[in-house]
Amino acid sequence: MEPYFTDRFEIKYIPRCRHWVQQEQPELVNQYMLEFLADLEETEI
């Protein structure tokens, strides 16, 4: 999928998870989202 994106892009695989990622591993999904948002905030300063 990388060729379709021109800006920051990273694939994160979440173990022991299938279709409903946000419901099966909510803590890890939230952690990844917060890390992404923090990185955005740091680069915009």
Secondary structure, 3 states (H helix, E strand, C coil): CHHHCCCCCCCCCCCCCCCCHHHHCHHHHHHHHHHHHHHHHHHHC
